[in-house]
């Protein structure tokens, strides 16, 4: 019983490392899902809008700004720009 409690404590007490958004990322099919995915990955979402049929999101993390376009049909990243 102690082992189970210790494992549970370690699993929930260990911080999750931030994940990077890539061209292979699946972020969601709505603006809300994409924003939630990026937030869970450690990004601060600054702006979300629809542009040319794609979900466009501007974000910041670790002093780097970025812009991602996501297909609302598949949730896949179609364009990604990271600015230093």
C-alpha positions in Angstrom: 0.0 0.0 0.0 2.9 2.4 0.8 4.4 1.7 -2.6 1.2 2.7 -4.4 1.0 5.9 -2.3 4.6 6.7 -3.1 4.2 6.1 -6.8 1.0 8.3 -6.9 2.8 11.1 -5.0 5.8 11.0 -7.4 3.5 10.9 -10.5 1.5 13.9 -9.4 4.3 15.8 -7.7 6.7 15.7 -10.6 6.5 18.9 -12.8 5.6 18.3 -16.4 8.3 19.5 -18.8 7.0 22.0 -21.4 6.5 20.5 -24.8 7.3 22.3 -28.0 4.8 22.9 -30.8 6.0 21.4 -34.1 4.7 20.8 -37.6 3.7 17.3 -36.3 1.5 18.7 -33.5 -2.2 18.1 -33.4 -3.7 21.0 -31.4 -7.5 20.8 -31.9 -10.2 21.7 -34.4 -11.6 24.8 -32.6 -10.0 28.0 -31.4 -10.7 27.0 -27.8 -9.1 23.6 -28.2 -6.0 25.1 -29.9 -5.7 27.7 -27.2 -6.1 25.0 -24.5 -3.5 22.8 -26.1 -0.9 25.6 -26.4 -1.6 26.7 -22.8 -1.1 23.1 -21.6 2.3 23.1 -23.5 3.4 26.1 -21.5 2.7 28.8 -24.1 0.9 32.1 -23.3 -1.7 32.7 -26.0 -1.8 36.4 -27.0 -4.3 36.3 -29.9 -6.6 33.8 -31.7 -8.5 34.4 -34.9 -9.7 32.7 -38.1 -7.7 33.7 -41.2 -8.2 32.2 -44.7 -10.1 29.2 -43.2 -7.3 28.4 -40.7 -7.1 28.9 -37.0 -4.3 31.5 -36.4 -2.8 31.8 -33.0 0.0 34.2 -31.7 1.8 32.9 -28.7 4.8 33.6 -26.4 7.1 31.3 -24.3 10.5 31.9 -22.8 10.8 35.3 -24.5 10.1 33.8 -27.9 7.1 34.8 -30.0 5.4 32.5 -32.4 2.5 32.2 -34.8 0.8 28.9 -35.7 -1.9 28.1 -38.3 -4.0 25.1 -37.6 -6.5 23.2 -39.9 -10.0 23.2 -38.3 -10.7 20.0 -40.2 -7.8 17.9 -38.9 -6.3 19.9 -35.9 -2.9 19.6 -37.6 -0.4 22.5 -37.7 -0.2 23.8 -41.3 2.3 26.6 -40.8 4.6 27.5 -37.8 6.8 30.5 -37.3 9.0 31.1 -34.2 10.6 34.5 -33.8 13.6 35.0 -31.6 
